[in-house]
Amino acid sequence: MRHKFSLAFVAAFAVLPLGSAIAQVGESGYSLSLALAVKAATKAIATCASNGYPVSAVVVDPSGVIKLEAKGDHSTIHTTTSAFRKAYTVVTFGPIFRFDASSAFAALVAKNPNGAALATLPDIAPLAGGFAIKAGDEVVGALGVSGSPGGDKDEACAQAGVASIKDDLPSSR
């Protein structure tokens, strides 16, 4: 059984470049606008700030390229890097392992002995705080948040940011 699960991880790792290529050219051709990226990031930062958490937020496109980076007031220097890595993890591994939140990847890495190898790839962060932005079922970006005292709080703020633009996104593509 362990061998079968390990083989699945190796197979998923082997098709990683293919998953990224598919994400770069979505079926619908929809591209998340800068205005929606700003709205989602602003809502995420404001949600955390209202709870006393100075955070930063980063929105990436489906290929993991930064669309928007926003360093919240009084957030520390490392928060933009961490927020990017959380968002990047969601868009690069989410479609492969079928998750919308970076906390799901953190759980996957924790329970699989081969998961630690995936976490060593550049810009991958098995930490809670990233959330997928979807138009229908298509991942059109991700929002990463960092700076609160716990990834669960970062992720709640990221979810609030994504929820704030849900009605502005195409529902099915």
Secondary structure, DSSP 4 states (H G I P E B T S, - for coil): -HHHHHHHHHHHHHTHHHHHHHHHS-SS-----HHHHHHHHHHHHHHHHHTT---EEEEE-TTS-EEEEEE-TT--TTHHHHHHHHHHHHHHHHHHHT-SBHHHHHHHHHH-TTHHHHHTSTT----S-EEEEEETTEEEEEEEEE-SSSHHHHHHHHHHHHHTTGGGS-S--
